[in-house]
Every structure is written in C-alpha cells, then in structure tokens.
Amino acid sequence: TLAYEQFRLAENGKLFAVADLSEGGMALRVIDREDLAILPVGRHVEGVLSLKGQRFPVGAQVRHIKGDLVGFRFEDVAADAKEAIRHY
C-alpha cells in the first residue's frame, strides 16, 4: 500500500487506500467486504484520486478483484492527472 494516496468514490464518499498505481490504472485496498458488492468487475466509477496532497478527478473501470484488492483501468483522466501519476 502506498503511504498517503487515496481514492474517494464519488457516489458515496467512501475512501479507499491506493495499494498500487501506474499510468494505466490503480489497485485499491478494500477493508469492508461489503464494499466489494458496489465494485463488480466491469463497473465504471468516478472519484477523486489524492496524490501527494493534490486531488484529481478520475474515471476508471473495475478490471479484477483478488482478495482485498480491486484493480481498475483508468478511463477518464485529465492531462494534469496523467502527468502527476507518471511522476509518482
């Protein structure tokens, strides 16, 4: 898990720790098993990715679930967010 990076899901405001991050996507750690029900494979989500104190709106699609990790592929990411992720 990365130190302070988080993703806030737009629909309910829930915060998830970012466990892995790349230009193509991210993996979130899901502590509450009930949250897996709202993150099925194939689902598109919107939210805010917090990186080093900066916040970026992003859209992503759930690609896989393994244990307590949910993997996403980025879909809607602004240029400044892509740049911040690349430098991360």
N, C-alpha and C positions, 0 to 999 in steps of 0.2 A: 504494500500500500504506500502511496506517495504521502509525503509529510502533511501538507495542509490543503491539498487540492480537493475540491468538492464539486458535485453536480446537484443543482436544485431542480427537481422536477416541477415544471410549470403548473401542471394540473392540480397538484395538492400541496406543493411547497416542501415536500419531503427532501431531506438532504441525504446524499449518498457519498461515501468516500470513494475517490478515484484510485483504483488499485493499479491501473496501467493506462498509459496514454501514448498515442502515436499520431502521426498526421492523418491516418486513415480511420482512427476510432479510439475507443476507450473501453476499459472494463471497470464496472462499479461493484463494490462490495455491498451485498445486501444482508443486513443483520437480521431484520424481521422477515421470517419466511413468508408472511402474508403479502409482503411487497412483491414477491415473485408472481403472484396472481395478476398484478397490474402491468407486468413486464413480460408478456408472452413473446416467443420468437416471432419475428415479422412485424411487430408493433412499431409504429413511428412515435417518437416522443420529442417534445420540445422542452427546453430548460436553459439554465444558466450555468456555464462552466466557470468556476473560480480558479484562476491560476496566479499564484504569487500576488494575491490581493487585487488582481484585475478580474472583471466579470465580462463574459462573452456569451451572448445568446447563441445556442446551437440547436440543431435538429439532428436526430440520429435514429437509426433503426436497430432494434434488438436482433442480433445475429445468432447468439448461442447463450446457453446457460450451463454452467458447470459448477456444481456445489453452491457456494455463496457468491460466485462471480457471474455477472451478467455482461456479456460482450456486446458492444454497439459499433456500428459503422456510421461515421459522420455522413450527413446528407446535406444539411443547410448550415454552412459555416462561412461567416464573413471573412474577408481577406485579412483583417487585423487579428482575428482569432486564429486563422491558419498560421499566420506569422508567429504569434505567441506560442502556439503548440510546437511549431518547428524549432523555436529557440529553447523550448523547455527541454 
